[in-house]
Amino acid sequence: MSRLQRVHRLGVLAVVVALTAFIPACRPPTAEQIVARTAEAMTGAGQVEDLKTLRVRMEYPDHDYPVVTELSRPNRMRTEGVGSYVLVFDGERGAFLERPLAEDGTPQGPELIDPKYLRDLELDIAFIFPAFFDHPSEYLGLELAEGVETHKLAVILPLGIRMTYFIDADSYLPLKVLADVTVDGTEYQPGRVFNDYEDWGGVLYPRTVTYWWLPDNVETAVVDLVEVNVPLGEDRFTIPAGLM
């Protein structure tokens, strides 16, 4: 073999080695990898499975009272419009335990929620806490969102609503989420944009949340309390027996 042939072979070998190292680096990440990076970004140690309960209090510009939401993962929720209503979802049924007075001032008693509206309660949970931590997700690639490069993850909630999360490709914190919802044959895409993350008891959570049901009606809510792993007894999510 001539010296020129040896040099040529070594050159080809170097290219093959370089390509072998380069190809894995070019492979798109998996959904599992994005979820793991997001867990690490939000909790520091990445032990999101240790986050069992969450209490979030928000001030909405279109409410004259704060709204407190308590979650017990994966699918139980209690929401209180302080001084107005109490709504619970036990993972299978939903009910108003307390309701606002009727327009004529008449008190309204507890009431079960029609099962066809239970998916809305799943949607509320998915807006408060990323659904990809509790349900399977699919990686959809990179996309610009709010001017930021993001990883897209899709999640189909148990009752059928599709959530699309946009994860900041730099910080790996959730930046935006959209829901695909059909109501009486009309398609909607309500969403949230998460801003100003702060450390709340070891978990990063946004201080402000921009939200909309229709794209021409955008508002911003302020988060003024986040409590992590707060003790929540079974009674917080119990629907009274015999409630119709």
N, C-alpha and C positions, 0 to 999 in steps of 0.2 A: 504494500500500500504506500503510495507516495505521500510526501509531507502535505501536499495540497489536499489530497483526499482525507487525510487525518484531520486537518484543520476544518474542512467542510463538514465532516461527521461530527466533530466537537461543536461546531456552530449549530447544526441541526439539533443536537442533543440539548444544548443550552436553551434553544427556543422551546423545545418540548417541555423541559423542566419549568420554564417560566410560565408557559400556558397552563400547565398542570396546577401551578400555585395560583394563577390568576382566575381560572374558571370558578373555583368554589367561592372566591371573594365576590364574584359577580352574580352569584345566585341570589334571587330575592329571599328575604327573610320569611320565616313561617309565621303564622298567626301566633303559635305558642311562644316564639321568640319575642315578638312585639309585646304580648301580654306580660311576659316575664320582665322585660325592660320597663314597662309601665308600672308594674308592681314595685319594682325597685325604686323608680323615680318617685312614686307617691308615698312609699312607706320607709324608704331608706335601706332597710335590710331585705326588702323583697318578700317579706313574710305576710303577704296580703291575706293568706288563709287564717291568720291569727286575728284579723279584723272581723269580729262577729256581729257587732251592733254599731249603729251610727245614729246620732241625733243632730239634725241641722235645723237652725232657725233662720228664716229669711224674711226680709221686708220687701213687699211688692208695691210698686207705685199705684196699682189699681185696687189695693186692699187698704182698709183703715185699721188693720190688725196684723200682727206678725203671724206667720205660718210655721209651725214646728212639725217636722217630719221625723219619725223614728223608724229605723229599718232594723230588722233582724234577718240576716242573710240566710237563704237566698231570696225569699219571696214574701216576707211578712212586713206589713207597713201600718203605721198609725200616723194620721195627719190631723193636726188640730189647728183650725183657724181660731186663735185665742179669743175666747168670748163669743165665738160664732158657731162653730161646728166641730164635731169629732167624727172622723172617718177611719175605719179599720179594714184591713185586708189580711185574712189569715192564711193566704196561699191558695185557698179554694173558694172562699166566699168573701163578699164585701158587704159592709153595712155602715149606715150613718147611725152612730150611737146618740149623737146630739145634732140637731139641725137648727138653722136660724128660724126666727119667728116668721110666720107667714106674713104676706103683705098687709093683712088686716090685723096683725098683732097676735094671732092665735098660735100657741105653742105647737110645734110639730114633734111627734115622738120618734123613737128609733125606727129604722126602715132598712130592709135588705136591699141591696143594689141588684138590679136586673143583671143576670149573668152575661148578657151581651155587652155590658159596659165594663166587665172585669179586665178586659185587655187594656183599658185606659189606666187602671191602677198599676198593671205591669209596666206601662209606659212611664208613669210617674216614678217608679222605682228605678227604671233604667236611666232617667234623666238625673236622678240624685246620685246614683252610684253606678259605675260602668258595668254593663251587663256582661261584658266579655270575661269578667272575673268569675261569673257563676254559670255561664252558658257557653256552648261551643261557638267559635268564631271562625271567620274565613278572611284570609288576607287578600286585599283587592289592589295592592300596589301603592305607588306614590301619587300624590295629587296636591296641588296648591290649594290651601284653604285659608281665607283671611290673610292672603299674601305670604303664607308660611308653607314650606314644604312639609307634608304630613304623610304618615302611613295610614291607610284606610283599612278598617276592620268592620266586617258586617256580622251582625248577630240576629238570628230569628228568635224572638221571644216565644215562650211556650204557647201563648194564645195567638200567635201569628204575626204580630207587628215586626217589621224589619227595622233594625237600628243600624246606622252607619256612623262609626266613630272615626274622627280624624285626630291622629296622635302626632304631636309635634315631633318631627324627625330629629331634632336636636336635643330637646329636654326630655322627650318621651312622656310628657304630661298630656292628658286629653285636652284638646283645644276646642273641638266642636263636635256636636252630635246632631244627626238628622233622623227623623222617624218617617216611615212611609205608612200613612194611615188612610183608610178608605171609610168614609161615613156616608151612608145612604147613596152609594154609587159615586160620590165625589172624592177625588184623591187630594190629600193634604200632605204637607211636609213640614210639620212643626220642628223647631230645633232650639239648640242652646249653644252659646259660645261662652267658654269659661275663661275668666280673666283674673289677674292679680292673685296668683297662688300664694298662700301663707301656710306656715306650719301650725297645725292645730293638734296638739298632743301627739306629735310624732307622725302625723299624716298630712301631706300637702293637699289642700282643698282650696278652691277659688273663693276670693272675697266678694267678687261680683259675677253675676251671671246674666248675660243678655239672652232674651228668650222671645219667641214668637209662635203663634199658631198660623197666622197669615203673614206673608213677607212684608206687607205694607203696614204692619202694626207691631213694631219692635219696641220692647221695653227692657229695662235693666233692674234686676233685683239685687239686694245687698245681703250678703251672708254675715250675720253678726254673732253666730254661735255654732261651733262644731264640737261635739263630744264623741270620743271614740271609745268603744267597748264599755259604754254606760250600761249598768244593770237594767235590764228590761224584763219584768216578770211576764209570765204567760197571760196574766190578766190584761196586759196592755193590748193584746191582739185577740181577745176572746169576744166572740159574738154571742150574745145571750141566747140560751136555748128557747126555742119556740118563736123566735123573731120571724115575722112574716114580711 
